[in-house]
Amino acid sequence: MSLHVDLERLCRELETLAQFSDTPSPSVTRIVFSEMDRQARAYVKDLCAEAKLAIREDAVGNTFARWQGREPESPAIGTGSHLDAIPNAGRFDGTVGVLGGLEAIRSLQRAGFAPRRSIELLVFTSEEPTRFGLGCLGSRLLCGSLDDTAGERLHDREGKSLNQARTEAGFAGPLASVRLPNDYYAGFLELHIEQGPLLERENIPLGVVTAIAAPASLRLTLEGEGGHAGTVLMPERHDAFVAAAEIALAVERAARGTGALDTVATVGVCEVFPGAVNSIPSRVRMELDVRDTDGARRDEVLRSIAMACEEATTRRGVHIRSEVLNADAPAQCDSKLVEALALACTNTGLAFRKMVSRAYHDALFMSRVAPVAMLFIPCRGGVSHRPDEYASPEAIAHGTTVLAHALALLAD
């Protein structure tokens, strides 16, 4: 089947979508349920309506746009990603999978393809953890790994609950209704930028993902004793920040200590109170992220960090409270879907390599209710979550073309 991706239109739509941001170009800041997030959703829904897709939204705002197949009662083939962006991010993370997925459907429509199974574009709510401290919020609810108590249990930094925020954004109904039945999708494909350097470094156009790393995140609150920076002598100090600094270094040592390249750990949040140059820090809030393709090895890193926390805080007379935000199992991509993507690459004459995803994505949680696979395109320098994040038009065209061919294979 001959397919034509309208790359000019797709790049124009990506450019337009990037303008829905709370920070000036080239950065993109689009926090879930914010005004910019709502405007971006409305823009994408308009594009889906133009493509004659049937649109529905669930109680948390996950958006489904369906091209009905000849057998509408059969489990559908899904594709999609997310629109939200962390503060001062780039314009390609998630959005390539959404608008590329839509253009893949449009290219099949233009080619006269008539799918047996319905093909559905899925826009996930809140893949990023920025507002509620938990990533992949929409897909966690879709697969049932997060129950409806999350509506009152999760709060943003202003104290607003998830239920309040979603209601204000226009999404009503019980969160329990978000859960998908296990036979809803026959398969789900997510197109995404790699967010790493391998494809560009090896000059390979595409990556077919075989596994997605297991993420875990912790929130640590350290309580020491504040005081005047000039009058409290060094032997008498119980400095919460110095204890936190030791823990941060221990996090790095624990990840490096496994000897495995797939083990990574990051302290991404460190808030110091009261935050004055002449005041000893009395309280620190830290959030850290540990990932590995091997769940057992990741858990060993978490145990090493816990021991380091106990040792540092005991020695410095600082109290610590630890909260596990999430500790999820890794996902293996479905072999049939992986081979469908590989065949689509071959049929379009594009080289690819099989690889693991060290970043986690909504596909990780969708794997609990459907077979999944992912397709990566290169991004310049492996850079992501920064304003200079960039995927070339050629790379976007390659990914969209292969995705379209794979959707056709799976929906026929």
C-alpha positions as CSV (number, residue, x, y, z in Angstrom):
1,M,0.0,0.0,0.0
2,S,1.3,3.4,-1.0
3,L,1.0,5.9,1.8
4,H,1.7,9.7,1.8
5,V,2.4,11.5,5.1
6,D,1.6,15.2,4.8
7,L,4.7,16.3,6.6
8,E,4.2,20.0,6.0
9,R,0.8,19.8,7.7
10,L,2.1,17.7,10.5
11,C,5.0,20.0,11.3
12,R,2.6,23.0,11.1
13,E,0.3,21.3,13.6
14,L,3.3,20.5,16.0
15,E,4.3,24.2,15.7
16,T,0.8,25.4,16.6
17,L,0.5,23.0,19.5
18,A,3.8,24.3,20.9
19,Q,2.2,27.7,21.2
20,F,-0.1,26.5,24.0
21,S,2.4,27.1,26.7
22,D,2.8,29.0,30.0
23,T,6.4,29.9,29.1
24,P,7.7,31.7,26.0
25,S,9.1,29.8,22.9
26,P,11.2,27.8,22.5
27,S,10.2,26.3,25.9
28,V,6.9,24.6,26.4
29,T,5.2,24.4,29.8
30,R,1.8,22.7,29.8
31,I,0.6,21.4,33.2
32,V,-2.3,19.1,33.3
33,F,-5.7,20.8,33.6
34,S,-4.2,24.3,33.2
35,E,-5.7,26.7,30.8
36,M,-2.9,25.9,28.3
37,D,-3.5,22.2,28.7
38,R,-7.2,22.7,28.0
39,Q,-6.6,24.8,25.0
40,A,-4.2,22.2,23.6
41,R,-6.8,19.5,24.1
42,A,-9.4,21.5,22.3
43,Y,-7.1,22.1,19.4
44,V,-6.3,18.4,19.0
45,K,-10.0,17.4,19.3
46,D,-10.8,19.8,16.5
47,L,-8.2,18.1,14.3
48,C,-9.7,14.7,15.2
49,A,-13.2,16.0,14.3
50,E,-11.9,17.2,11.0
51,A,-10.7,13.7,10.3
52,K,-14.2,12.4,11.0
53,L,-13.1,10.5,14.2
54,A,-15.6,9.7,16.9
55,I,-14.4,11.5,20.1
56,R,-15.1,10.6,23.7
57,E,-13.5,11.6,27.0
58,D,-13.4,9.7,30.3
59,A,-13.7,11.0,33.9
60,V,-10.0,12.0,34.1
61,G,-9.8,13.5,30.6
62,N,-8.2,10.7,28.7
63,T,-9.4,11.4,25.1
64,F,-10.3,8.7,22.6
65,A,-10.7,9.5,18.8
66,R,-11.9,6.4,16.9
67,W,-11.9,5.6,13.2
68,Q,-14.5,2.9,13.1
69,G,-13.6,-0.4,11.3
70,R,-15.6,-2.9,9.4
71,E,-15.9,-4.9,12.6
72,P,-16.6,-2.3,15.3
73,E,-17.3,-4.9,17.9
74,S,-13.8,-6.3,17.7
75,P,-11.1,-5.1,20.0
76,A,-9.5,-2.0,18.4
77,I,-5.9,-1.1,17.6
78,G,-4.8,1.9,19.6
79,T,-2.0,4.5,19.2
80,G,-1.2,7.7,21.0
81,S,0.7,9.5,23.7
82,H,0.4,12.7,25.8
83,L,0.2,16.5,25.5
84,D,1.3,17.7,28.9
85,A,4.8,19.0,29.4
86,I,6.9,19.7,32.4
87,P,8.0,23.3,33.1
88,N,10.4,24.6,30.5
89,A,10.3,21.5,28.4
90,G,10.5,21.0,24.6
91,R,7.8,20.6,21.9
92,F,8.2,17.0,20.8
93,D,7.9,14.8,23.9
94,G,4.5,13.1,23.6
95,T,3.2,15.4,20.9
96,V,4.9,13.5,18.1
97,G,3.0,10.4,19.2
98,V,-0.3,12.2,19.3
99,L,-0.1,14.3,16.1
100,G,2.0,11.6,14.4
101,G,-0.7,9.1,15.3
102,L,-3.4,11.3,13.9
103,E,-1.5,11.8,10.7
104,A,-0.9,8.1,10.4
105,I,-4.7,7.6,10.5
106,R,-5.3,10.4,8.0
107,S,-2.7,8.9,5.6
108,L,-4.5,5.5,5.8
109,Q,-7.8,7.3,5.1
110,R,-6.3,9.1,2.0
111,A,-4.9,5.8,0.7
112,G,-8.5,4.3,0.8
113,F,-7.6,1.7,3.5
114,A,-10.7,0.2,5.1
115,P,-9.6,-1.3,8.5
116,R,-11.3,-4.4,9.8
117,R,-10.6,-3.4,13.4
118,S,-11.2,0.1,14.5
119,I,-8.1,2.3,14.9
120,E,-8.2,4.7,17.9
121,L,-6.0,7.6,18.8
122,L,-5.7,7.9,22.6
123,V,-4.4,11.1,24.3
124,F,-3.4,10.3,27.8
125,T,-4.0,12.7,30.7
126,S,-0.9,13.7,32.8
127,E,1.9,11.5,31.7
128,E,4.2,13.9,33.5
129,P,4.2,13.9,37.3
130,T,4.5,17.7,37.6
131,R,1.2,18.6,39.2
132,F,0.2,15.6,41.3
133,G,3.6,13.9,41.9
134,L,2.7,10.7,40.0
135,G,3.5,10.1,36.4
136,C,1.2,8.3,33.9
137,L,-1.9,9.2,35.9
138,G,-4.3,8.6,33.0
139,S,-2.8,5.3,31.9
140,R,-2.6,4.1,35.6
141,L,-6.3,4.6,35.9
142,L,-7.0,3.0,32.5
143,C,-5.2,-0.2,33.6
144,G,-6.5,-0.2,37.1
145,S,-3.2,0.1,38.9
146,L,-4.5,3.3,40.5
147,D,-7.9,3.1,42.2
148,D,-10.6,5.8,42.6
149,T,-9.3,6.8,46.1
150,A,-6.6,8.8,44.1
151,G,-9.2,11.4,43.4
152,E,-9.0,12.7,47.0
153,R,-5.6,11.3,48.0
154,L,-3.6,13.1,45.3
155,H,-3.1,16.8,45.8
156,D,-1.1,19.5,44.0
157,R,1.2,22.0,45.7
158,E,-1.7,24.4,46.3
159,G,-3.6,21.6,48.1
160,K,-6.1,21.1,45.4
161,S,-7.2,17.5,45.0
162,L,-7.3,15.6,41.7
163,N,-11.0,15.5,41.9
164,Q,-11.3,19.2,42.3
165,A,-8.8,19.9,39.5
166,R,-10.5,17.5,37.0
167,T,-14.0,18.8,37.8
168,E,-12.9,22.4,37.3
169,A,-11.4,21.3,33.9
170,G,-14.8,19.8,32.9
171,F,-14.2,16.1,33.6
172,A,-16.9,14.5,35.7
173,G,-17.9,11.0,36.8
174,P,-16.4,8.3,39.0
175,L,-12.7,7.5,38.5
176,A,-13.6,3.8,38.7
177,S,-15.3,4.2,35.3
178,V,-11.9,5.0,33.7
179,R,-10.7,1.4,33.8
180,L,-10.6,-0.3,30.4
181,P,-11.7,-3.9,30.0
182,N,-8.9,-6.3,29.1
183,D,-10.3,-6.9,25.6
184,Y,-10.7,-3.2,24.7
185,Y,-7.5,-3.1,22.6
186,A,-6.1,-5.9,20.5
187,G,-2.8,-4.0,20.5
188,F,-1.4,-0.5,21.3
189,L,1.5,1.2,19.7
190,E,3.2,4.4,21.0
191,L,5.3,6.6,18.8
192,H,7.8,8.7,20.7
193,I,11.1,10.5,20.5
194,E,13.9,8.3,22.0
195,Q,14.9,10.9,24.7
196,G,18.4,9.3,24.5
197,P,21.4,9.4,22.1
198,L,21.7,5.9,20.7
199,L,19.7,6.2,17.4
200,E,21.4,9.5,16.5
201,R,24.9,8.2,17.5
202,E,24.5,5.1,15.5
203,N,22.8,6.9,12.6
204,I,19.8,4.5,12.7
205,P,16.4,6.0,11.7
206,L,14.1,4.0,14.0
207,G,14.1,2.0,17.3
208,V,11.7,-0.8,18.0
209,V,11.3,-1.1,21.7
210,T,11.3,-4.5,23.3
211,A,11.1,-3.6,27.0
212,I,10.3,-0.5,29.2
213,A,12.3,0.1,32.4
214,A,10.8,-0.2,35.9
215,P,10.4,3.2,37.5
216,A,10.3,4.0,41.3
217,S,10.1,7.3,43.0
218,L,10.4,8.4,46.6
219,R,9.7,11.5,48.6
220,L,12.0,12.2,51.6
221,T,11.3,14.8,54.2
222,L,14.2,15.6,56.5
223,E,13.7,17.6,59.7
224,G,16.7,19.1,61.5
225,E,17.2,22.2,63.7
226,G,17.3,25.7,62.2
227,G,19.2,28.5,63.7
228,H,21.4,31.6,63.1
229,A,24.2,30.8,60.7
230,G,26.7,32.8,62.8
231,T,25.8,31.8,66.3
232,V,25.2,28.0,66.2
233,L,28.6,26.3,66.3
234,M,29.5,23.5,63.9
235,P,29.6,20.7,66.5
236,E,26.1,21.6,67.6
237,R,24.4,21.6,64.2
238,H,21.7,19.4,62.9
239,D,21.6,20.7,59.4
240,A,18.8,19.1,57.3
241,F,20.4,20.1,54.0
242,V,23.8,18.7,54.7
243,A,22.2,15.3,55.5
244,A,20.2,15.7,52.3
245,A,23.4,16.3,50.4
246,E,24.9,13.1,51.7
247,I,21.8,11.2,50.7
248,A,22.0,12.7,47.2
249,L,25.6,11.4,46.8
250,A,24.5,8.0,48.2
251,V,21.8,7.8,45.5
252,E,24.4,8.3,42.8
253,R,26.8,5.8,44.4
254,A,24.0,3.2,44.6
255,A,23.1,3.5,41.0
256,R,26.7,3.4,39.8
257,G,27.4,0.5,42.1
258,T,25.3,-2.0,40.2
259,G,27.7,-1.9,37.3
260,A,24.8,-2.0,34.9
261,L,24.2,0.8,32.3
262,D,20.5,0.3,32.6
263,T,20.5,1.5,36.3
264,V,19.9,5.2,36.7
265,A,19.0,7.3,39.7
266,T,18.2,11.0,40.0
267,V,17.5,13.5,42.8
268,G,15.2,15.8,40.9
269,V,13.7,17.9,43.7
270,C,15.5,19.4,46.7
271,E,13.5,22.1,48.5
272,V,15.3,23.8,51.4
273,F,13.5,25.7,54.2
274,P,13.7,28.5,55.2
275,G,15.9,29.2,52.2
276,A,17.9,32.2,53.7
277,V,21.7,32.6,53.3
278,N,22.1,33.3,57.0
279,S,19.8,30.5,58.3
280,I,20.7,26.9,58.9
281,P,18.3,24.7,57.0
282,S,15.7,23.1,59.3
283,R,13.8,21.1,56.7
284,V,14.4,19.6,53.3
285,R,12.0,17.9,50.9
286,M,13.6,15.7,48.3
287,E,12.1,13.6,45.5
288,L,14.2,10.9,43.8
289,D,13.7,8.6,40.8
290,V,15.3,5.2,40.4
291,R,14.9,3.2,37.2
292,D,16.1,-0.1,35.8
293,T,15.1,-2.7,33.2
294,D,15.6,-5.3,36.0
295,G,13.1,-4.8,38.8
296,A,15.1,-6.8,41.3
297,R,18.2,-4.8,40.7
298,R,16.3,-1.6,41.0
299,D,14.9,-2.7,44.3
300,E,18.4,-3.5,45.6
301,V,19.3,0.1,44.8
302,L,16.3,1.3,46.8
303,R,17.5,-0.8,49.8
304,S,21.0,0.7,49.5
305,I,19.5,4.2,49.5
306,A,17.3,3.4,52.5
307,M,20.4,2.3,54.5
308,A,22.3,5.4,53.5
309,C,19.4,7.6,54.6
310,E,19.3,5.9,58.0
311,E,23.1,6.2,58.5
312,A,23.3,9.9,57.4
313,T,20.3,11.1,59.4
314,T,21.3,9.2,62.6
315,R,24.8,10.5,62.5
316,R,23.7,14.1,62.0
317,G,20.7,14.0,64.4
318,V,18.1,14.7,61.7
319,H,14.7,13.0,61.5
320,I,13.6,11.5,58.2
321,R,10.2,10.5,56.8
322,S,10.1,8.4,53.6
323,E,7.2,7.9,51.3
324,V,7.1,5.6,48.2
325,L,5.3,7.5,45.5
326,N,5.5,4.5,43.0
327,A,7.5,1.4,42.4
328,D,6.3,-0.2,39.2
329,A,7.2,-3.4,37.4
330,P,9.0,-3.3,34.1
331,A,7.1,-4.2,30.9
332,Q,8.0,-6.5,28.1
333,C,6.6,-5.4,24.7
334,D,4.5,-7.9,22.9
335,S,6.5,-10.0,20.4
336,K,3.8,-9.9,17.7
337,L,3.6,-6.1,17.9
338,V,7.4,-5.8,17.9
339,E,7.5,-7.9,14.8
340,A,4.7,-5.8,13.1
341,L,6.8,-2.7,13.7
342,A,9.9,-4.4,12.4
343,L,8.1,-5.6,9.3
344,A,6.7,-2.1,8.7
345,C,10.3,-0.7,8.9
346,T,11.5,-3.4,6.4
347,N,8.6,-2.8,4.1
348,T,9.3,1.0,4.0
349,G,13.1,0.4,3.5
350,L,14.1,2.0,6.8
351,A,16.8,0.6,9.1
352,F,16.0,0.0,12.7
353,R,17.4,-1.5,15.9
354,K,15.7,-3.2,18.7
355,M,16.3,-1.4,22.0
356,V,14.9,-0.9,25.6
357,S,13.3,2.3,26.8
358,R,15.0,3.7,29.9
359,A,12.3,6.4,30.1
360,Y,8.9,5.2,31.1
361,H,5.8,5.9,29.1
362,D,2.1,5.3,29.2
363,A,2.7,2.2,27.2
364,L,4.2,0.7,30.3
365,F,0.8,0.8,32.1
366,M,-1.2,0.0,29.0
367,S,0.8,-3.3,28.8
368,R,-1.3,-4.5,31.8
369,V,-4.5,-4.4,29.8
370,A,-3.3,-4.9,26.2
371,P,-0.4,-6.0,24.1
372,V,1.9,-3.0,23.5
373,A,5.0,-2.0,21.6
374,M,6.8,1.3,21.0
375,L,8.5,3.0,18.1
376,F,11.3,5.5,18.7
377,I,12.7,8.2,16.5
378,P,16.0,10.0,17.1
379,C,16.2,13.3,18.9
380,R,19.1,15.7,18.5
381,G,21.9,15.0,21.1
382,G,19.5,12.7,23.0
383,V,18.2,15.9,24.6
384,S,14.6,15.9,26.1
385,H,12.7,17.8,28.8
386,R,14.6,21.0,27.7
387,P,13.7,23.8,25.3
388,D,16.3,22.7,22.8
389,E,14.6,19.2,22.4
390,Y,14.4,18.6,18.7
391,A,13.3,15.9,16.3
392,S,13.9,16.6,12.6
393,P,11.0,16.6,10.1
394,E,12.6,13.6,8.3
395,A,12.7,11.6,11.6
396,I,9.0,12.5,12.3
397,A,8.0,11.5,8.8
398,H,9.8,8.1,9.1
399,G,8.1,7.4,12.4
400,T,4.7,8.4,11.2
401,T,5.0,6.4,8.0
402,V,6.1,3.2,9.8
403,L,3.4,3.7,12.4
404,A,0.8,3.9,9.7
405,H,2.0,0.7,8.0
406,A,2.1,-1.1,11.3
407,L,-1.5,0.1,12.2
408,A,-2.7,-1.2,8.8
409,L,-1.0,-4.6,9.4
410,L,-2.6,-4.9,12.8
411,A,-6.1,-3.6,11.9
412,D,-6.5,-5.6,8.7
